[in-house]
Amino acid sequence: MSSPASPASVHLRDLDLSTAHALVCQSPAGMQALQGRAPREYLQALIDHLCELSLKDPLTGLPNRRFIQAVLQSEIDRVARSGEAALLLMLDIDHFKRVNDQHGHGAGDLVLQAVARTLECCLRPMDTVARYGGEEFAIILPACQFGFGRAVAERVRRAIEDTPIVISPTQTLRVTVSIGGAFALQWIRSTAQLWTERADAQLYHAKASGRNRVCIEEQPDTTVSAEEKNLLFGALYTSSTWGDLPGPHDPPVCSAN
């Protein structure tokens, strides 16, 4: 029985790359990246661009759900190690079905693209915004303290509400969003699914409360007592060594425009 060919012995002519090539060449940047390449460089560029396509929403150009799931888990790990704050916002365009029903799916696509551009413009470079699915978007804001979470979410909500969206030469729409938010649990290694579910629950509250508003989850109490510190780290570390970790904050209420 012959041994399988090593990667070095595989030739491009032995591979059916026509579909992959066509996908990458749909964008000018992808086409340029493949032109005039030696076989090995061509194959590497093709793989790199296919990976990029798999993590991007084709309509809005934002990262997709697959990408943000990885960012969520990475941020959970960081918060569990450092105890720093991180906020997850889930946004839903209000009455989006009405836009599609009254103006057509082409207008709905323009609305999604306009919301995506607005989100990119009003966030920091370190933040991650993604199209989560349908008319829902997700934003991860690292190093966002609890006291600033509502102000950030309100700024996003107002920016979208104030943005006119041209859907034809004679027609302009305005849309609103409902926003739910939850902070990552400090010092606790949770999961991306649980964090998303907590933010989704707040999004549901915002929609049930009338839409076009923000609901942020009450900051959970993740204070570690001196006794717990000793149990976790041993008697070597005393409360004077570790200091007092942050306590809970007052519960927020949903805010509307």
Summary of the structure (lengths in Angstrom):
residues: 257
radius of gyration: 23.3
end to end distance: 72.5
largest distance: 72.6
contacts: 732
relative contact order: 0.12
helix: 48%
strand: 17%
